[in-house]
């Protein structure tokens, strides 16, 4: 491990206290000059480091650079084996993940970007992904399951995001079926799962689950057409690294137990749509009805005004209210 990475790890582990240059030098068996030069290099990389003659060095509370050193502190031991690749900028973490699958990327490989130039959402939409203000990551999975058995991956991702937000910020997020996370009536997160399957066998060999969370994107930074519907989490006293680690821990715990019937029950507990009137598109026409349940496959059960029940397997719904 390079000296820079070692110092980042120590500073991340000790965010609540200062560490003297001499203590760093002794721990790492280098000179104080080497420590000082490395601190200067980290500041050029964007780290905000408070330096005091009497106390030493400490990461400023506003320093929020995504790093593996900062993430692994909070990762469960069994998930530290996964490869985490971090980039300053990518066109799309999902697109990049699908490219490296061809090169043999392993199950559990996690791609993280500080910024996306062409972040992707459902139905060919873009996901606004400015630098330094969000979490944009993709997880490579090797399910080796039938397509019908992998429909719950997005469900698991949505529950994992909500669990993470609730634990780290004490907020109360909601899931707008099937893959959008809302807070206080506005979207703060989108999820996109893409599968690579063998059509002859019907087996999903690889899947990529992309998750984009608006962490601290100010309203004025959103494109004008998103300002009414999008918002950010704005957590206090917590880094993106910790949120990412908690998300990874929560997601894989759920992914490894996709057949657990409790997953759907937990998804329903977070639901924004159950019991409410919605508009949806089915059978080539726009329809309205009440969302009454979510079945074991994650499909939305809808009852129309004539009390007739139908199943929505995919698509998009709109709440017939101001907060949609």
TASULCOR-V774743 format. One record per residue. N is the residue number from 1. RES is the residue in one letter. PSI is psi in whole degrees, 0 to 359 (none if undefined). OMEGA is omega as a letter, one per 40 degrees, with the letter a starting at -180 (* if undefined). NEAR is the number of other ideal C-beta (glycine too) atoms within 8 Angstrom. Layout:
n = {N/N}
res = {RES/RES}
psi = {PSI/PSI}
omega = {OMEGA/OMEGA}
near = {NEAR/NEAR}
//
This chain:
n = {1/2/3/4/5/6/7/8/9/10/11/12/13/14/15/16/17/18/19/20/21/22/23/24/25/26/27/28/29/30/31/32/33/34/35/36/37/38/39/40/41/42/43/44/45/46/47/48/49/50/51/52/53/54/55/56/57/58/59/60/61/62/63/64/65/66/67/68/69/70/71/72/73/74/75/76/77/78/79/80/81/82/83/84/85/86/87/88/89/90/91/92/93/94/95/96/97/98/99/100/101/102/103/104/105/106/107/108/109/110/111/112/113/114/115/116/117/118/119/120/121/122/123/124/125/126/127/128/129/130/131/132/133/134/135/136/137/138/139/140/141/142/143/144/145/146/147/148/149/150/151/152/153/154/155/156/157/158/159/160/161/162/163/164/165/166/167/168/169/170/171/172/173/174/175/176/177/178/179/180/181/182/183/184/185/186/187/188/189/190/191/192/193/194/195/196/197/198/199/200/201/202/203/204/205/206/207/208/209/210/211/212/213/214/215/216/217/218/219/220/221/222/223/224/225/226/227/228/229/230/231/232/233/234/235/236/237/238/239/240/241/242/243/244/245/246/247/248/249/250/251/252/253/254/255/256/257/258/259/260/261/262/263/264/265/266/267/268/269/270/271/272/273/274/275/276/277/278/279/280/281/282/283/284/285/286/287/288/289/290/291/292/293/294/295/296/297/298/299/300/301/302/303/304/305/306/307/308/309/310/311/312/313/314/315/316/317/318/319/320/321/322/323/324}
res = {X/X/X/X/X/X/X/X/X/X/X/X/X/X/X/X/X/X/X/X/X/X/X/X/X/X/X/X/X/X/X/X/X/X/X/X/X/X/X/X/X/X/X/X/X/X/X/X/X/X/X/X/X/X/X/X/X/X/X/X/X/X/X/X/X/X/X/X/X/X/X/X/X/X/X/X/X/X/X/X/X/X/X/X/X/X/X/X/X/X/X/X/X/X/X/X/X/X/X/X/X/X/X/X/X/X/X/X/X/X/X/X/X/X/X/X/X/X/X/X/X/X/X/X/X/X/X/X/X/X/X/X/X/X/X/X/X/X/X/X/X/X/X/X/X/X/X/X/X/X/X/X/X/X/X/X/X/X/X/X/X/X/X/X/X/X/X/X/X/X/X/X/X/X/X/X/X/X/X/X/X/X/X/X/X/X/X/X/X/X/X/X/X/X/X/X/X/X/X/X/X/X/X/X/X/X/X/X/X/X/X/X/X/X/X/X/X/X/X/X/X/X/X/X/X/X/X/X/X/X/X/X/X/X/X/X/X/X/X/X/X/X/X/X/X/X/X/X/X/X/X/X/X/X/X/X/X/X/X/X/X/X/X/X/X/X/X/X/X/X/X/X/X/X/X/X/X/X/X/X/X/X/X/X/X/X/X/X/X/X/X/X/X/X/X/X/X/X/X/X/X/X/X/X/X/X/X/X/X/X/X/X/X/X/X/X/X/X/X/X/X/X/X/X}
psi = {133/156/320/314/323/319/320/315/316/317/321/323/339/47/337/5/160/151/128/156/324/320/319/316/317/316/324/1/47/175/160/330/319/321/313/315/323/321/317/320/320/322/324/331/352/354/139/111/122/130/131/136/322/337/323/220/145/139/130/147/339/359/118/53/131/128/153/325/321/330/314/339/325/358/142/146/320/345/358/348/341/147/128/119/127/132/147/320/138/159/309/131/325/316/316/319/318/328/316/346/321/328/4/20/138/162/134/358/133/124/127/135/141/339/145/135/335/54/142/137/190/158/33/10/164/156/115/122/66/160/145/359/0/179/120/108/156/141/127/128/151/77/319/48/164/151/319/335/351/5/344/359/314/323/314/319/318/317/320/318/314/317/318/313/317/318/319/340/352/18/171/82/160/153/121/113/129/342/16/137/128/150/125/40/3/150/130/351/142/150/135/115/128/136/149/113/161/109/331/318/342/19/133/111/320/150/150/123/114/137/125/123/128/111/308/42/116/149/319/345/339/146/150/325/352/347/331/332/344/150/188/166/320/61/157/136/38/139/161/327/315/320/317/314/315/321/316/313/310/319/311/329/320/320/323/355/46/332/353/119/340/339/312/322/320/324/317/327/329/357/137/344/337/133/2/156/133/161/137/166/122/143/41/25/155/132/166/155/185/129/115/338/169/124/182/344/2/8/149/128/126/140/125/183/342/11/14/134/138/163/127/112/332/174/205/143/157/131/134/64/177/327/95/none}
omega = {i/a/i/a/i/i/i/a/a/i/i/i/a/a/a/a/i/i/a/i/a/i/i/a/a/a/a/i/i/i/i/i/i/i/a/i/i/i/i/i/i/i/i/i/i/i/i/a/i/a/i/a/a/a/a/a/i/i/i/a/i/i/a/i/i/i/i/i/i/a/a/i/a/a/i/a/a/i/i/i/a/i/i/i/a/a/i/a/i/i/a/i/i/i/i/i/i/i/a/i/i/a/i/i/a/i/i/i/a/i/a/i/i/a/i/i/a/i/a/i/i/i/i/i/i/i/a/a/a/a/i/a/a/i/a/a/i/a/i/a/i/a/a/i/i/a/a/a/a/a/a/a/i/i/i/i/a/i/i/i/a/i/a/a/a/a/a/a/a/i/a/a/i/i/i/a/e/a/i/i/a/i/a/i/a/a/i/a/i/a/i/i/i/a/i/a/i/a/a/a/a/a/i/a/a/i/i/i/i/a/i/a/i/a/a/i/a/a/a/i/i/i/a/a/i/a/a/a/a/i/a/a/a/i/i/i/i/a/i/i/a/i/i/a/i/i/i/i/a/a/a/i/i/a/a/i/a/a/i/a/i/a/a/i/i/i/a/i/i/a/i/a/a/a/a/i/a/i/a/a/a/a/i/i/i/a/i/i/i/i/a/a/i/a/a/i/a/i/a/i/a/i/a/a/i/i/i/a/i/a/i/a/i/i/a/i/i/i/i/i/a/a/a/*}
near = {4/5/9/9/9/10/14/13/11/11/14/13/7/9/10/3/6/9/11/9/11/7/9/15/13/7/7/10/5/7/6/9/6/10/14/9/8/11/13/8/9/12/10/6/7/6/11/9/13/9/7/8/4/3/7/11/12/14/11/8/6/5/9/8/8/12/10/7/10/13/14/10/12/9/11/6/5/5/11/8/5/9/8/9/8/9/10/6/9/12/7/12/15/12/11/13/16/11/8/12/12/6/6/6/9/8/6/12/13/13/15/14/14/11/12/14/9/8/13/12/10/8/5/4/7/7/12/10/11/9/7/6/11/12/13/16/13/13/15/17/12/9/11/6/8/8/11/6/10/13/10/12/14/13/13/13/14/15/15/13/15/13/9/12/13/11/7/10/10/3/8/5/14/11/16/12/11/10/12/10/17/14/13/5/6/10/11/13/12/12/15/12/12/9/10/9/9/7/5/4/5/8/10/14/9/11/14/15/14/17/15/15/13/13/13/10/13/7/7/5/7/10/6/5/4/9/10/4/7/13/9/12/12/6/10/5/4/8/8/9/14/12/15/13/13/12/14/14/12/12/13/10/9/12/10/6/8/12/4/6/7/6/14/13/8/9/14/10/6/12/12/11/12/10/6/11/8/14/8/15/7/8/4/2/6/6/10/10/12/10/15/9/8/12/9/5/8/12/9/13/13/14/10/11/5/4/6/6/8/10/9/12/6/4/8/7/13/8/12/9/7/4/7/8}
//
